[in-house]
Amino acid sequence: MADPNIGQVASTVWEAVIGDKPMNNIFNSRALLYSLKDDGYQEEVSGGRLFEMTIEYAENTTFKMQAEMDPLDTTRIDTFDAARYDQKINAGTVVVSKLEEARNMPQNRKIDFIAAKLENGKNSAIASMNRNLWTGDGTGNNFTGLNLIISATPTTGVVGAIDRATFTFWRNRQASGAKTTAAYDNLVASMRTVYNQCSLGGVEMTPTAVITDLATFGAYESTLTQIERLMRETKATGGDSGFLNDAIAYKGAGMFYDEDATAAQVRFLNPKALKFMYLKGAWLKMEPPVDPANQLTSVTRVYTFGNLGTNGSRYLGVVSGIT
C-alpha cells in the first residue's frame, strides 16, 4: 500500500541530528583579515573625520663635512608629512521573521536557528571585507586594498593621497618571481631579495608575516626539505611526512595562504608599517535587533568603519609574476 504522505517512519521518529550548529560549507579562511585582527595590525581610533599617519620622508641635508671656520647651513629642511586614508563602511543586515522565531523554540528545534544566522552574518561580513581588503583601490566605497598598498607596479598609483610616480620613498619593494628554466626555480631567491629590501640591515624592521595564494604556498612548500617523522602513540604507530602549515615560515616570518589572494604573488607584511584602522566601537559592531513598523521581522545591523593604510611602504614588499 502506498504511503499517503511522508510515511510511517518519518511521521513517528525524530531525525538523529548530528551537531548543534551548521557545518561551514561556504566560507574560506579569510586569512588576511584574521591576520590583521590578531597579529598587531589593528589600530583603534577615537573619532576624527579620517585616518592620518605621520611619515618621515626626507633627510636633513644641512649636515656635511666642513672646515673649522666654514659657516653652517641654516636652511630649514622639511622632513615630515602625512598619509591620509578615508574612513570606509562595510555593513549588512541579518533578518529573521517573527514566524521563524516562533518556530525555533527550544523544545522543537534541531539547531538554534537565530544564533546560527547571526553567526553566518558575522562570517559574511568578514568574508566581504577580506575580499575587498585585497582588491579595493581606495576609491568610492572601497578599502585601500593590499594589492594597491603592496603593488606589483610600485612606481604608479596613489596611496594615502601620495603619488608614487612622484615620490620614490613611497614605493613598496618588488621583484619578479618568473622562472629561469624550471617552474618556481626563482621563487626563493626572489623572496630573499624582497625580504632583505624590506628590512634595515637585515635585522631591524624585518617582515613578520608572508601571505600568498594556495598554489604559490604549495610551490614554496615543495622547495623545502621534507621532514618525515615516525612516532609511536599509545595505541598505534603513526607517521607524519611533512610540515603542519602553521610550522611553515620564511626567515622566521609565519607564512600562510588566503583563498582570496591574488594569484602568483607573495607579499611581505610588517605590523609597524601596515595597519587596519577603525573607529572605536565600530569593529564588526552588531547592534541589538530592531523591529520594522511594517514587517513581522527583526533586523540586526552589522557594520565596520575603517580602512587599511601604510605609513612605511619601504618595509612592505611583493614577489610578483611567479611562474
N, C-alpha and C positions, 0 to 999 in steps of 0.2 A: 504494500500500500504506500502511495506517495505521501510525503510529509506535507501538511497543509501550509507550513511556512518555514520556520528555521529548524525544525526538527526537535526530537525529544531531548537529546544530549545538550544541545545549545540552550534549550529552554529550562533545564533543570540544574545545570552545573556551571559555576563561575569559571572564567578563564584563569589559568595559573599565570599571573602577570609577574614577569621577572624584572627586578629592579624597581627603584622608587622614582626614577625620572628618565626622560627620553635619552637615548644614546645619540651623541653628536654624529651626524652623517653629512654635514654641510660645511662647517667652519674649519678653516685651515689653522695653521699655527699662530698667525698674526704676530710673528716673532719680532718684527721691528717695533711695534707699539709696546709689546710687553718688555722688550729690552729698554726702551725709552722710559718706561714706568719704573723698572726695578733696579736699574744699574747706574743711578745718579744723573740721568739725563733730564729729569724733570725739574722745573723751576716754578714754584707758586708765586704769583704776583698779586699784591693787594691793590686792585684798582688801576686806573690810568687808561688813557684813550688808545694807546698802542704799546708794543713791546720795544724797548730801546736797549741796545747792547753797546757799551762804550768800547772803542777799539783804539789801539796804539798803532799808528801806521807809518811813522817816519822817524828817522834818526836825527838827532840834533847835530847838524853839520858844522857848528861853530868850533867843534873840538878838532885840533890838529897839532902836529909837531911844529914848534916855532922857536925862534931865538930869544935870548934873555930879555931884550927890550922891545920886542915886537908888540904892537897893540893887539889886544884881544878883540875877537869878532863879537860884537854885541847885537848881531841880527837876531830878532825874535823868530824862532822857528816853531811853526805849528806842528804838533805831533799827535794830537788826539782828535777823534771824531766819533761817530756813532752809526751803527747799522740799525735800521728800523723795520719792524715787521707788524703788519696789520693783524688785528685780532679776528680770527675766523670762527665760524659757528658750525658745529656738527650737531644735528638734532633729529629726533624722531619720536614716535609715539607707540605705545602698546595699548591696544583697545580690547577690552573684554566686555561682552554683553552681559546684561543682568540675567539673561537666561542661562548663559554659561556659568555664571557664578552660582545660580540656584541649583544647577545640575551637578556641580562639583562639590557637593557636600561630602565630608569625610567618610560617612558610612557606605557610600556607593561609588566612590571614585577609584579609578585604577592608579592614577598619579595625582599629585597636587597640580592641577592644570594651570592655575593662576601663577603660582611660583615658577613653574617651568616656562610660562610665556614671558614673564618678566626677565628671567634669566636669558631667554632667547633674545629679548630686546636689547639687553646689555651686550651680549655677544655680537649682535648685529651692528650695534654702534661701534664696537671695537673693530669689526671687520671692515666697516665703511671707512673709518678713519685710517686704518692700516693701509688700505689701497691708495687713498689719497695722499698719505704721507710718502708714498713712493712717487706717484705720478703728478702731484699738484705742481702747478707752475707759478703759484703765488698770486695769480690774477683772479679777479672775480671772487667767488666763494671758496677758492681752492687754497689748501695749505701751501706753504713754501716747502715743496717736497724734497726728498733726499736726492732724487735724480737731478734736481736743479742745484741744490747746495753742494753736492759732491758730483760734479758734472763730468761726463766723458769728453766734453768740449769746454774746458775751463777758461778759455780765452774769450768767451762770449757769454752773454746773459747778465741780468740784473738780479742781485741777491741782497736783500736788506736795503734796497734803494741805492746800492753802489754798483756801478757799471764795471764789470770785469774786463771789458775791452779797453777801458781807460786806465784802470788801476791794477797793476800786476800783483800787488801784495794781496789782493783779494781773491786770487785764483787758488783752487784746491790742487792737490797733486794728482797726476795722471800718467799712466803708462799703458802701452799696448800689450795684450796678452796673446797676440796672434802666434800660432805655432811656427816653428822654423822648418821642421820636416814632419815630425810625428805629432799627433794630437796631444795638446796640453804640455808639450815639452818646454814651453817657455813660461808656464804659469807660475811656478815657484820663484823663478828668477825675477819676474815682473813684480810679484808680491813683495819680494825682498827690497826691490828698488823703491816701491811706493812707501812701504813701511819705514824705511830709513829716511826718505824725504819728509815724511810726516813728523819725524822725531827731531829733537835737538841733541846733537851729539850721539844719537843712538841710545841715550839713557834717560832723557827728560822728554815730557810730553809725548810719550810713545802711545800708539793706539792701544785701546783696551778691549776692543771687540772688532770682529771681522764678520761681515754678513754678505751672503750671496744667494744665488738661486740653487735649487736642488741639484741640477745637472752639474754645475760647476763645483758644488760642495762634494759631490761624489768623485769628480775628477781630481780634486785636491786630495781627497782621502786615498785615492788609488796611487798617489805618488808617495805615500807614507810607507815606512817599513811595517810589514804585517807582524803583529804580535799574537801568538797563539798561546793559550793558557789552558791547562787541564787541572781541574780541581775535583777533589773527592768530597762530595757533600755527605750529609748524614745517611741518606738512603740511596743515593745514586751518584754516578760519576758523570760530570758534565764537562763539556768543552766550550770555550769561548774563543772563536777565531776573529780577532779584530778588536776595534775600539767601540765603546759606547760613544754616541755622538757627543755627550757632554764632556768627554775626555779629549776631544779634538781641539787643538789650539794652534795658533801660529805665533811663535816668539812670545808665548805666554798670554796672548790675547785670545779669548774664547772665540771659536768660530762656529757659526750656525747658519742655517738657511731659512729663507722665508719664501713661501709659495707665491707671494705677490711680487717678489723681487724681479728687477729687470734681468733678462737672460744674459748670460755670458759676461757678467760683470761682478767684480769683488770690491766691496767698499770697506774702508778702514775708518772706525769711529773713535772719538775721544770725548768723554762727557764734559771735559773742561772747555771744549770748543763747539759743542753741539748740544742744544737744549730744546726740549719741548716746554714752552712757556704757557701757563694757563692762569686764568683769573681765579682768585681764591673762592672756593666753594663751587667751582664750575668745571670740575673734572668728573665726567661721567655722572653728573648730577641727576638723580632720579627723584622727581617731585612726587608728592602724595597724589593719588588719583583724584580726578575731578569728574563730576557728572554733568554732561551737557544738558541744557534745558529741554532740548527737543529730541533726545535719543535715550533709549534704555541701555546705556553703556557707561563704563568707567574708562577714562583716558589718563594714562600715565605718561608724562613727558620726560624724555631723557636728553641731556644736552652737555656739550663741552664747548667752552670758549677758550681758544688757544691757538698756537701756531708753533711751527718748528723754525729754529733760527741758528745761525752761527755767529760767533764773534772772533773766529780764527780759522779761516778757510785753509791756511797753510798746514794745519795739523790734521786735515782730513784728506783722504785720497781714494782713488779708484783705479783698478786694473780693468780695462775695457777691451772689447773686441776679442774676447778669449775664444780660441779655436783649438 
